[in-house]
Amino acid sequence: MASTRARASEAKARPRPRVLFDTNVLLDIVLAREPWATDAVGLLDVAAAGDIDGYVAAHAVTTIHYLVERERDRRTALTAVADLLSVLKVAELGTADFQRALALGLRDYEDAVQVAACLRIGAQFLVTRNPKDFRGAPVATRSAGEVLALLGALPGTG
């Protein structure tokens, strides 16, 4: 029993990993885009269970709504955003973050803003299925499946 308490105390003391979900990964979840959706849903479930701190960049929320409404309908888009916001924290962005994104020199500015959001929150990983888009960025990129595997290797998670 003492070892159970010690493990519970250790799990509480250890900070939860922070991950920022790239827009494409969240769209995989909402639009059930296989083969990517399965791992992405699994990682979102880990966030919902409180084993990681999951984030979405503030600018991505409106993009997700727009794209889901265009692909499906308004009700689906509203439900998707509400569901995501019930699980994920929003990485708030300000002027300095958008300026930092400009200075990163990435080919795609939206990707650079995702990186700036990761830096803002101190994320361990940017969860994406397009790591090549972030080549040279000062953040670690991983797929949802890779993060799930890494979490499974940590005691007290997964």
C-alpha positions as CSV (number, residue, x, y, z in Angstrom):
1,M,0.0,0.0,0.0
2,A,2.9,2.4,0.8
3,S,4.3,1.8,-2.7
4,T,1.0,2.5,-4.3
5,R,0.8,5.9,-2.4
6,A,4.4,6.6,-3.4
7,R,3.6,6.0,-7.1
8,A,0.5,8.2,-6.9
9,S,2.5,10.9,-5.2
10,E,5.3,10.6,-7.8
11,A,2.8,10.8,-10.6
12,K,1.3,14.0,-9.1
13,A,4.7,15.6,-8.6
14,R,5.8,14.8,-12.2
15,P,4.6,17.5,-14.6
16,R,2.4,16.3,-17.4
17,P,3.9,16.4,-20.9
18,R,2.5,19.3,-22.9
19,V,1.7,18.8,-26.5
20,L,0.2,21.1,-29.1
21,F,-2.0,19.4,-31.7
22,D,-1.4,20.7,-35.2
23,T,-4.5,21.6,-37.2
24,N,-4.2,18.7,-39.5
25,V,-4.3,16.2,-36.6
26,L,-7.4,17.8,-35.1
27,L,-9.1,17.7,-38.5
28,D,-8.2,14.0,-38.8
29,I,-10.1,13.5,-35.5
30,V,-13.1,15.6,-36.4
31,L,-13.4,14.4,-40.0
32,A,-12.5,10.8,-39.2
33,R,-9.7,10.8,-41.7
34,E,-8.1,7.4,-41.7
35,P,-5.5,6.0,-41.3
36,W,-4.5,9.0,-39.1
37,A,-7.7,9.3,-37.0
38,T,-7.1,6.3,-34.8
39,D,-3.9,7.4,-33.3
40,A,-5.0,11.0,-33.1
41,V,-8.2,10.0,-31.2
42,G,-6.1,7.9,-28.9
43,L,-3.9,10.8,-28.1
44,L,-6.9,13.1,-27.6
45,D,-8.3,10.5,-25.2
46,V,-5.0,10.6,-23.2
47,A,-5.5,14.4,-23.0
48,A,-9.1,14.0,-21.9
49,A,-7.9,11.6,-19.1
50,G,-5.5,14.2,-17.9
51,D,-2.3,12.3,-18.6
52,I,-1.0,15.0,-20.8
53,D,-1.8,18.7,-21.2
54,G,-3.2,19.0,-24.7
55,Y,-3.3,22.3,-26.5
56,V,-4.7,23.8,-29.7
57,A,-3.3,27.1,-31.0
58,A,-5.8,29.9,-30.8
59,H,-5.7,30.7,-34.5
60,A,-6.4,27.1,-35.3
61,V,-9.8,27.0,-33.6
62,T,-11.4,29.2,-36.3
63,T,-9.6,27.4,-39.1
64,I,-11.0,24.1,-37.8
65,H,-14.5,25.5,-37.6
66,Y,-14.3,26.9,-41.1
67,L,-12.9,23.7,-42.7
68,V,-15.3,21.4,-40.9
69,E,-18.3,23.6,-41.9
70,R,-17.2,23.7,-45.5
71,E,-16.7,19.9,-45.6
72,R,-19.7,18.9,-43.5
73,D,-22.1,21.5,-42.1
74,R,-22.4,24.3,-39.4
75,R,-23.8,22.1,-36.7
76,T,-20.9,19.6,-37.1
77,A,-18.4,22.4,-37.0
78,L,-19.9,24.0,-33.8
79,T,-20.0,20.6,-32.1
80,A,-16.5,19.8,-33.1
81,V,-15.1,23.0,-31.8
82,A,-17.1,22.7,-28.5
83,D,-15.8,19.1,-28.1
84,L,-12.2,20.0,-28.7
85,L,-12.4,23.0,-26.3
86,S,-13.8,20.7,-23.6
87,V,-10.6,18.6,-23.8
88,L,-7.8,20.9,-25.0
89,K,-6.5,24.2,-23.6
90,V,-6.0,27.1,-26.0
91,A,-2.5,28.4,-26.5
92,E,-3.2,32.1,-26.5
93,L,-1.2,34.1,-29.0
94,G,-0.3,37.8,-29.0
95,T,1.5,40.2,-31.2
96,A,5.0,39.0,-30.1
97,D,4.1,35.4,-31.0
98,F,3.0,36.4,-34.6
99,Q,6.2,38.4,-34.9
100,R,8.3,35.5,-33.7
101,A,6.6,33.3,-36.3
102,L,7.6,35.8,-39.0
103,A,11.2,35.6,-37.8
104,L,11.4,31.8,-37.8
105,G,11.8,31.7,-41.6
106,L,9.6,28.7,-42.2
107,R,8.1,28.4,-45.7
108,D,4.5,28.4,-44.4
109,Y,3.5,31.2,-42.0
110,E,0.6,29.1,-40.5
111,D,3.1,26.4,-39.6
112,A,5.4,29.1,-38.1
113,V,2.5,30.3,-35.9
114,Q,2.0,26.7,-34.7
115,V,5.7,26.7,-33.7
116,A,5.3,30.0,-31.9
117,A,2.4,28.5,-30.0
118,C,4.5,25.6,-29.0
119,L,7.2,27.9,-27.8
120,R,4.7,30.0,-25.9
121,I,3.4,27.1,-23.9
122,G,6.7,25.2,-23.5
123,A,5.3,22.1,-25.4
124,Q,7.5,19.0,-25.5
125,F,6.0,18.1,-28.9
126,L,4.1,19.5,-31.8
127,V,1.9,16.7,-32.8
128,T,1.6,16.7,-36.6
129,R,1.6,14.3,-39.5
130,N,3.6,16.7,-41.6
131,P,7.0,16.9,-39.8
132,K,8.8,18.0,-43.0
133,D,6.8,21.3,-42.9
134,F,8.6,22.1,-39.6
135,R,12.1,21.3,-40.7
136,G,14.5,23.7,-39.0
137,A,12.0,24.8,-36.4
138,P,13.1,24.9,-32.7
139,V,10.4,22.4,-31.6
140,A,10.2,18.6,-31.6
141,T,7.6,17.2,-34.0
142,R,6.0,13.8,-33.5
143,S,3.1,11.9,-35.0
144,A,0.2,11.1,-32.7
145,G,1.3,7.4,-32.7
146,E,4.9,8.3,-31.8
147,V,3.7,10.4,-28.8
148,L,1.4,7.5,-27.7
149,A,4.4,5.1,-27.9
150,L,6.6,7.5,-25.9
151,L,3.9,8.0,-23.3
152,G,3.5,4.2,-23.0
153,A,7.2,4.0,-22.1
154,L,6.8,6.5,-19.2
155,P,5.8,5.1,-15.8
156,G,2.5,6.4,-14.6
157,T,1.2,7.3,-18.0
158,G,-0.6,5.7,-20.9
